[in-house]
Amino acid sequence: MGVLAAVLLLVTGVAIGYLIPTLNRPGDDSIDAGFARDMSVHHAQAVEMGMFAYRLGTTDDIRTLGYDIAASQQWQIGQMQTWLTQWHLSPSSSNHPMAWMPAGMNTLQSDGRMPGMASADELKKLKSSTGKDFDTLWCQLMLRHHLGGIHMAEIAAKDAEDQEVRDAAEKIRVSQSYDISQLTEKLTDLGAKPLS
């Protein structure tokens, strides 16, 4: 009888161990899932733009910053997509972008883009720019992009359910704040101003 009780206790403990993470994982409409999905999309554009700077920038500073942004944000995309997989959630949502944010639709640009994201026309112009014009436009677009992303990270760092998500969002906020200071300095050096 004692062995049977021990086996039942062990089986129950294992079952509870598997169940607890399931019960604690963020839901499909959670801030955590919304942040992971939307920030992955937001980051994907930054990766693309970062690689433009790496290939087309005219100074080592611009090329290095572009590469660093692309590499770090590609890694973060992998991290966020891993969370979604671990939570058994789809990498995309039927909700509109930014639905998880307190202001929701009010944070989207007039054409439905997430805050700070470049339009297709802006990306086309960036790809066709050269020299100082490229460096200036890249810094302007990436600065605006990061400012939009920081707001998303601040909300997730404060309100996400999962501590790992809160910690990662805070790291994103800090790293993008540093990038913003670098981009602002480079714009000053180029004699240019941020986009309005």
Residue, then its C-alpha position, 0 to 999 in steps of 0.5 A: m500500500g505504501v508503494l502505491a501511495a508513493v507512486l500516486l503521489l509521484v504521478t500527481g506531483v509530475a502532473i501538477g508540475y506540467l499543469i502549472p506552467t500551462l496555467n501560468r502561460p499568457g493568453d492569446d489576447s494578453i499584453d505578453a502575446g501582443f507585445a511579442r507579435d507586434m514587436s517582432v513585426h516592428h523589429a523586422q523592419a528595423v533589421e531590414m533598415g539596419m542591413f541597408a545601413y550596413r551595406l549603404g552607409t558612408t561611415d563606419d559609425i553608420r555601418t556599425l550601428g546599422y549592423d548592431i541594430a539588425a543583429s540585436q533585433q533579429w536575436q530578439i525576434g527569435q526570443m519573442q517567437t520562442w515565447l509564442t511557441q512555448w505558450h502554444l500561441s500563433p505567431s500572428s493574431s486576428n486582432h489589429p496591430m497594437a490591440w494589446m496597448p492601452a490606447g490600442m488603435n489610437t497608437l497606429q499611424s493614419d495608414g495603419r502602420m505601427p508607431g515609428m514604422a517607415s512607409a513603403d515609399e520611405l523605404k524605397k526612397l531610403k534604398s535609392s539614396t546615396g552618400k550623405d542623403f542616405d546617412t541622414l534619411w537612415c538616421q531620421l527613419m531609424l530614430r523615429h522607428h525606435l521612438g515608436g518601439i520604446h513606447m511599446a517596450e515601456i508598456a510591456a515592461k510595466d504590464a506584461e504578466d511574465q517576468e521574462v517578458r517584462d525583463a526583455a522589454e526593459k532591456i529593449r527600452v534601455s538599448q533603444s534609448y542608447d541607440i536614440s542618443q547615438l542617432t540624435e548625435k549623428l543627425t547633429d553631425l550631419g546638420a539634420k533634424p529628426l523627422s516631425 
